Amino acid sequence: MTLKGTPAAGRAVAYLINVYPSPSHSFIRREIAALESAGWRVHRFSHRRAKLLALDPADAAEQRMTQVLLESKWQRVLASVAIAFASRPFAACSAFLQAMRMARNGDARFVTHAGYFVLACLLCRSLRAVDCRHIHAHFGTNPAAVALLASRLSKVSYSLTFHGPHEFVVPERLNLRDKIAGASFVAVVSSSGQRAVEERYPAWAAKAKLVRCGLDAAWLDEAPARVPQAPHLLCVARLDPQKNPLLLIDAAKHLQERGVRFRLTLIGDGSLRAQADRRVTELGLSAPVHLFGWATQQQVRQHLRESRALVLASDDEGLPVAIMEAFAAGRPAIATDVGGVRELVETGVTGWLVPPRDAHALANAMEQCLLAPTHCLQQLADNARRKVQNFDIRTSAEVLGVGFDAALGAFDAALPSSQ
């Protein structure tokens, strides 16, 4: 007696992300690569395409392999919805009603959730074409909603990765209860995130699995350069409210007023770019502060080699991959104590942990780093380098693979068997 399905189908998973690839989602790209190295076939799907051209060659390659659902022709959209209702009318009605319930419970419009239903129809059609029966959605926002609805439509299983902590601030608006209840498992990237899921949803605490973001061999195996004497600091982060680059610029102003010599480079872009540019000009920081924009991984490595430390001024974090990259490059970090940051940064051991939204405290840590003897910074850097060896993406992919195998095994067990 054999179960339906082929071995190839049993090692296939669909990854669903709102925007992919993106300069700030390199950790997802590494996760996918690690899964493929472990023998999984990974089908990439995104809701929409990133507005920026892919700067990194690895992102350009991912772009060619990613199906963008919102770029489907209208004929395919209509056909996908029609197929959903014609093939499984009760399931389609149930999924549509689920979308409307989520709209009523959350803070998005009904038309938005109707759009999620349409995306789920498109996704299900594509999954049938490649014989894929499990979806893994990154983030508990709209990708999780689409995965839930696709599961209702076609009985594919799904799992989620929560990055937090923003997903847990107003969980009722995101319908997290429904999303977790239907998921095979929920991966959380930090211990603090795992505790949040277990405390808020004790009935499904067993579904929460710690699956940290991680680095690949390209980062972990490269020998780091010694910490330089030059008073350079680096920030690698989106220019958006979550990352709070304006606080970092204010801290830089405090350094200037104290007469501390420094250069600060911000790699990244986003909705606050124009405001950050104005703040730099208004505060007279055009000489020491440079807004670089997005960069390739090779450029990030080069900037890290030229810097004494990485600085993050975030209001909200999951488990920052930028800090991991700095650690792998042999650089300590100065970061605000939010989310899972303290799982990486320890004051006096791997860098400086400072209170969030406190420009003076951030400036104090930056000044200490800039004025510290190089041999003291090198000790922090060596500690950081040892710390990051525990964040290997191959280990995370193994944990995910176990979860995917269990979900697919449950799926096959529920199917009628044939002689």
C-alpha positions as CSV (number, residue, x, y, z in Angstrom):
1,M,0.0,0.0,0.0
2,T,1.4,3.4,-1.0
3,L,0.3,6.9,-0.3
4,K,-0.6,9.3,-3.1
5,G,2.1,11.7,-4.2
6,T,5.6,11.3,-5.5
7,P,8.9,11.7,-3.6
8,A,9.6,14.8,-5.6
9,A,6.3,16.4,-4.5
10,G,7.1,15.4,-0.9
11,R,10.2,17.6,-0.9
12,A,8.6,20.7,-2.4
13,V,7.6,23.9,-0.6
14,A,6.2,27.2,-1.7
15,Y,7.7,30.4,-0.2
16,L,5.3,33.3,0.0
17,I,6.5,36.8,0.8
18,N,4.8,40.2,0.3
19,V,7.8,41.6,-1.7
20,Y,10.6,39.4,-2.8
21,P,13.4,39.6,-3.5
22,S,14.2,42.8,-1.6
23,P,17.5,44.3,-0.3
24,S,16.3,43.9,3.2
25,H,15.3,40.3,2.8
26,S,18.6,38.7,2.2
27,F,17.9,36.4,5.2
28,I,15.0,34.8,3.3
29,R,17.2,34.3,0.2
30,R,19.8,32.5,2.4
31,E,17.1,30.4,4.0
32,I,15.8,29.3,0.6
33,A,19.3,28.4,-0.6
34,A,20.0,26.4,2.5
35,L,16.8,24.4,2.0
36,E,17.6,23.8,-1.6
37,S,21.1,22.5,-0.6
38,A,19.3,20.1,1.8
39,G,17.3,18.7,-1.1
40,W,14.1,20.8,-1.1
41,R,12.5,22.2,-4.2
42,V,11.5,25.8,-3.3
43,H,9.0,27.6,-5.4
44,R,9.1,31.4,-4.8
45,F,6.0,33.6,-4.9
46,S,5.6,37.2,-4.0
47,H,2.5,39.5,-3.9
48,R,4.3,42.3,-5.8
49,R,7.7,43.2,-7.1
50,A,10.2,45.4,-5.3
51,K,10.2,48.9,-6.7
52,L,14.0,49.0,-6.9
53,L,16.1,47.1,-9.4
54,A,18.0,44.2,-7.8
55,L,21.5,45.5,-7.1
56,D,22.9,42.3,-5.8
57,P,23.5,39.5,-8.4
58,A,22.0,37.0,-6.0
59,D,18.8,39.1,-5.7
60,A,18.7,39.4,-9.5
61,A,18.8,35.6,-9.8
62,E,16.0,35.3,-7.2
63,Q,13.9,37.8,-9.2
64,R,14.1,35.5,-12.2
65,M,12.8,32.6,-10.2
66,T,10.0,34.4,-8.4
67,Q,6.4,34.4,-9.6
68,V,4.8,37.8,-8.8
69,L,1.1,37.1,-8.3
70,L,-0.1,40.7,-8.8
71,E,1.5,40.7,-12.2
72,S,-0.9,38.0,-13.5
73,K,-2.9,38.9,-16.5
74,W,-6.6,39.6,-15.9
75,Q,-7.6,36.5,-17.9
76,R,-5.5,34.3,-15.5
77,V,-7.0,36.1,-12.5
78,L,-10.6,35.5,-13.6
79,A,-9.8,31.9,-14.6
80,S,-8.2,31.2,-11.3
81,V,-11.2,32.4,-9.3
82,A,-13.6,30.5,-11.6
83,I,-11.6,27.3,-11.2
84,A,-11.6,27.7,-7.4
85,F,-15.4,28.0,-7.3
86,A,-16.0,25.3,-10.0
87,S,-13.7,22.7,-8.6
88,R,-14.5,23.1,-4.9
89,P,-17.4,25.4,-4.5
90,F,-18.0,24.9,-0.8
91,A,-14.3,25.4,0.0
92,A,-14.2,28.5,-2.1
93,C,-17.3,30.0,-0.4
94,S,-15.8,29.1,3.0
95,A,-12.5,30.8,2.1
96,F,-14.2,33.9,0.8
97,L,-16.3,34.2,4.0
98,Q,-13.1,33.7,6.1
99,A,-11.5,36.6,4.2
100,M,-14.6,38.8,5.0
101,R,-14.4,37.8,8.7
102,M,-10.8,38.7,8.9
103,A,-11.6,42.1,7.3
104,R,-14.3,42.7,9.9
105,N,-12.0,41.7,12.8
106,G,-9.0,43.5,11.5
107,D,-8.2,47.1,10.4
108,A,-8.1,46.5,6.6
109,R,-10.9,47.1,4.2
110,F,-13.2,44.4,2.9
111,V,-11.9,45.0,-0.7
112,T,-8.4,44.4,0.6
113,H,-9.3,41.0,2.0
114,A,-11.2,40.2,-1.2
115,G,-7.9,40.8,-2.9
116,Y,-6.2,38.4,-0.6
117,F,-8.8,35.8,-1.6
118,V,-8.0,36.4,-5.3
119,L,-4.3,36.1,-4.6
120,A,-5.0,32.8,-2.8
121,C,-6.9,31.5,-5.9
122,L,-3.9,32.5,-8.1
123,L,-1.5,30.8,-5.7
124,C,-3.5,27.6,-5.5
125,R,-3.6,27.3,-9.3
126,S,0.2,27.7,-9.5
127,L,0.8,25.2,-6.7
128,R,-1.3,22.6,-8.6
129,A,0.8,23.1,-11.7
130,V,4.0,22.3,-9.8
131,D,2.5,19.6,-7.5
132,C,3.4,21.6,-4.3
133,R,1.3,21.0,-1.2
134,H,2.9,23.2,1.5
135,I,3.2,27.0,1.8
136,H,5.6,28.8,4.1
137,A,4.8,32.5,4.5
138,H,7.2,35.0,6.0
139,F,5.7,37.6,8.3
140,G,2.3,37.4,10.0
141,T,0.7,40.1,7.9
142,N,-0.9,39.7,4.4
143,P,1.3,36.7,3.3
144,A,0.0,34.8,6.3
145,A,-3.6,35.8,5.3
146,V,-3.1,34.6,1.8
147,A,-1.6,31.3,3.0
148,L,-4.5,30.7,5.3
149,L,-7.0,31.3,2.5
150,A,-5.1,29.1,0.1
151,S,-5.2,26.3,2.7
152,R,-9.0,26.7,2.9
153,L,-9.3,26.7,-0.9
154,S,-7.2,23.6,-1.7
155,K,-6.4,21.9,1.6
156,V,-2.7,22.6,1.2
157,S,-0.9,23.0,4.5
158,Y,0.9,26.1,5.5
159,S,3.4,27.4,8.1
160,L,4.5,30.9,9.1
161,T,7.6,32.8,10.2
162,F,6.9,35.6,12.7
163,H,9.7,38.2,13.1
164,G,8.1,40.4,15.7
165,P,7.7,42.2,17.9
166,H,5.4,44.4,15.7
167,E,3.3,41.4,14.8
168,F,2.4,41.1,18.5
169,V,1.6,44.7,19.2
170,V,-2.0,44.6,17.8
171,P,-2.4,40.8,17.0
172,E,-6.2,41.1,16.8
173,R,-5.9,43.4,13.8
174,L,-3.7,40.9,12.1
175,N,-6.1,38.0,13.0
176,L,-3.1,36.1,14.4
177,R,-5.3,33.7,16.3
178,D,-6.9,32.4,13.1
179,K,-3.5,32.3,11.3
180,I,-1.8,30.3,14.1
181,A,-4.8,28.0,14.6
182,G,-4.6,26.8,10.9
183,A,-0.9,26.6,10.6
184,S,1.1,23.4,10.8
185,F,3.7,25.3,12.9
186,V,4.9,28.8,13.5
187,A,8.6,29.7,13.3
188,V,9.8,32.6,15.4
189,V,13.2,34.1,14.9
190,S,14.0,35.0,18.5
191,S,13.4,33.6,22.0
192,S,11.4,36.7,22.9
193,G,9.1,36.1,19.9
194,Q,8.7,32.5,20.9
195,R,7.7,33.5,24.4
196,A,5.2,36.0,23.0
197,V,3.5,33.3,21.0
198,E,3.4,30.9,23.9
199,E,2.1,33.4,26.3
200,R,-0.6,34.9,24.1
201,Y,-1.7,31.7,22.5
202,P,-1.1,28.9,25.1
203,A,-3.5,26.5,23.3
204,W,-1.0,26.5,20.4
205,A,2.2,26.9,22.3
206,A,3.5,23.6,20.9
207,K,3.4,25.1,17.4
208,A,6.0,27.7,18.1
209,K,9.4,26.7,16.9
210,L,12.6,28.8,17.4
211,V,14.1,29.2,13.9
212,R,16.6,32.0,14.0
213,C,17.6,33.9,10.9
214,G,21.2,33.1,10.1
215,L,24.2,33.5,7.9
216,D,25.7,31.3,5.2
217,A,29.2,30.1,4.7
218,A,30.1,33.1,2.7
219,W,29.9,35.2,5.9
220,L,30.8,32.6,8.5
221,D,33.9,31.3,6.8
222,E,35.5,34.5,5.7
223,A,38.4,35.6,7.9
224,P,37.6,39.1,9.4
225,A,39.9,42.1,9.2
226,R,41.3,43.7,12.3
227,V,39.3,46.6,13.8
228,P,40.6,49.8,12.2
229,Q,41.9,52.9,14.0
230,A,39.8,55.2,11.8
231,P,36.7,56.7,13.6
232,H,34.2,55.2,11.2
233,L,30.7,53.8,12.2
234,L,28.2,52.1,10.0
235,C,24.5,51.6,10.0
236,V,22.8,49.0,7.7
237,A,19.0,49.4,7.9
238,R,16.0,50.6,6.0
239,L,15.2,54.3,6.4
240,D,11.8,53.8,7.9
241,P,10.2,54.5,11.2
242,Q,10.8,51.0,12.5
243,K,14.6,51.5,12.2
244,N,14.5,55.2,13.4
245,P,17.4,56.6,11.4
246,L,16.4,60.1,12.6
247,L,17.4,59.2,16.1
248,L,20.8,58.0,14.9
249,I,21.3,61.4,13.1
250,D,20.4,63.2,16.3
251,A,22.9,61.1,18.2
252,A,25.5,62.1,15.5
253,K,24.7,65.7,16.2
254,H,25.5,65.2,19.9
255,L,28.9,63.7,18.9
256,Q,29.6,66.7,16.8
257,E,28.7,69.1,19.6
258,R,31.1,67.2,21.9
259,G,33.9,67.6,19.5
260,V,34.2,63.9,18.8
261,R,35.8,63.1,15.4
262,F,33.7,60.5,13.4
263,R,32.3,59.4,10.1
264,L,28.9,57.7,10.0
265,T,27.6,55.9,6.9
266,L,24.0,54.8,6.6
267,I,23.4,52.0,4.1
268,G,19.7,51.6,3.2
269,D,16.8,53.5,1.8
270,G,13.1,53.9,2.5
271,S,10.2,56.2,3.3
272,L,12.3,58.5,5.6
273,R,15.1,59.1,3.0
274,A,14.0,62.7,2.2
275,Q,13.4,63.5,5.9
276,A,16.8,62.1,6.8
277,D,18.5,64.1,4.1
278,R,16.9,67.3,5.4
279,R,17.8,66.5,9.0
280,V,21.5,65.9,8.0
281,T,21.5,69.3,6.2
282,E,19.7,71.2,8.9
283,L,22.0,69.9,11.7
284,G,25.1,70.7,9.7
285,L,26.2,67.0,9.4
286,S,26.8,66.8,5.7
287,A,30.5,66.3,6.2
288,P,30.6,63.4,8.7
289,V,27.2,61.7,7.8
290,H,26.8,60.0,4.5
291,L,23.5,58.4,3.3
292,F,24.7,55.8,0.9
293,G,21.5,54.1,-0.2
294,W,21.1,50.4,-0.9
295,A,24.3,48.4,-1.4
296,T,25.3,45.0,-2.6
297,Q,26.5,42.4,-0.1
298,Q,30.1,43.0,-1.3
299,Q,29.7,46.7,-0.6
300,V,28.3,46.0,2.9
301,R,31.3,43.8,3.6
302,Q,33.7,46.5,2.5
303,H,32.0,49.2,4.6
304,L,32.2,46.9,7.6
305,R,35.9,46.3,7.1
306,E,36.4,50.1,7.2
307,S,34.2,50.6,10.3
308,R,34.8,50.2,14.0
309,A,31.3,49.0,14.7
310,L,27.7,48.7,13.4
311,V,25.1,51.0,14.9
312,L,21.3,50.4,15.0
313,A,18.8,52.9,16.5
314,S,15.7,50.7,15.9
315,D,12.4,51.1,17.7
316,D,11.4,47.6,16.7
317,E,13.4,44.5,15.8
318,G,13.1,40.8,15.4
319,L,16.6,39.3,15.3
320,P,18.7,41.7,13.2
321,V,20.7,40.0,10.5
322,A,22.7,43.2,10.1
323,I,24.2,42.6,13.5
324,M,25.0,39.0,12.6
325,E,26.8,40.2,9.5
326,A,28.8,42.7,11.5
327,F,29.7,40.0,14.0
328,A,30.8,37.7,11.2
329,A,32.9,40.5,9.8
330,G,34.6,40.9,13.2
331,R,32.9,44.1,14.3
332,P,31.0,44.8,17.6
333,A,27.6,46.4,17.5
334,I,25.9,49.4,19.2
335,A,22.1,48.8,19.3
336,T,18.9,49.7,21.0
337,D,17.5,47.1,23.4
338,V,14.4,46.0,21.4
339,G,13.0,42.7,20.3
340,G,15.6,40.0,20.1
341,V,18.6,42.3,20.0
342,R,19.8,41.4,23.4
343,E,20.1,37.8,22.2
344,L,23.0,39.1,20.1
345,V,24.4,42.2,21.8
346,E,25.7,42.2,25.4
347,T,27.3,45.4,26.8
348,G,31.0,44.9,27.4
349,V,31.0,41.5,25.6
350,T,29.9,42.0,22.0
351,G,29.1,45.7,22.0
352,W,26.8,48.2,23.6
353,L,23.1,47.8,24.4
354,V,21.3,51.1,24.9
355,P,17.7,52.1,25.7
356,P,15.5,52.8,22.7
357,R,14.5,56.3,21.6
358,D,17.3,57.9,23.7
359,A,19.7,59.9,21.5
360,H,21.9,60.9,24.4
361,A,22.4,57.2,25.5
362,L,23.1,56.2,21.9
363,A,25.6,59.0,21.5
364,N,27.4,58.0,24.7
365,A,27.8,54.5,23.4
366,M,29.0,55.7,20.0
367,E,31.5,58.0,21.7
368,Q,32.8,55.2,23.9
369,C,33.3,53.0,20.8
370,L,35.1,55.8,18.9
371,L,37.4,56.6,21.7
372,A,38.1,53.1,22.9
373,P,41.6,51.6,22.3
374,T,41.7,49.4,19.3
375,H,42.7,46.3,21.3
376,C,39.6,46.7,23.5
377,L,37.4,46.8,20.5
378,Q,39.2,43.8,19.0
379,Q,38.3,41.8,22.1
380,L,34.6,42.7,21.6
381,A,34.9,41.8,18.0
382,D,36.5,38.4,18.7
383,N,33.6,37.7,21.1
384,A,31.1,38.7,18.5
385,R,32.7,36.5,15.9
386,R,32.4,33.5,18.2
387,K,28.8,34.4,19.1
388,V,27.6,34.5,15.5
389,Q,28.9,30.9,14.8
390,N,25.7,29.8,16.5
391,F,23.6,31.5,13.9
392,D,24.2,29.2,10.9
393,I,21.4,29.2,8.4
394,R,22.0,25.6,7.6
395,T,20.9,24.7,11.2
396,S,17.7,26.8,10.8
397,A,17.0,25.1,7.5
398,E,17.2,21.7,9.2
399,V,14.6,22.8,11.8
400,L,12.3,24.1,9.0
401,G,12.8,20.9,7.0
402,V,11.6,18.8,9.9
403,G,8.5,21.0,10.2
404,F,7.8,20.8,6.5
405,D,8.2,17.0,6.5
406,A,5.8,16.7,9.4
407,A,3.2,18.9,7.6
408,L,3.5,17.0,4.3
409,G,3.4,13.6,6.2
410,A,0.1,14.7,7.8
411,F,-1.2,15.8,4.4
412,D,-0.4,12.4,2.8
413,A,-1.8,10.5,5.7
414,A,-5.1,12.2,5.3
415,L,-5.3,11.2,1.6
416,P,-7.1,8.0,0.5
417,S,-4.6,5.2,-0.2
418,S,-4.4,3.1,-3.3
419,Q,-3.1,-0.5,-3.8
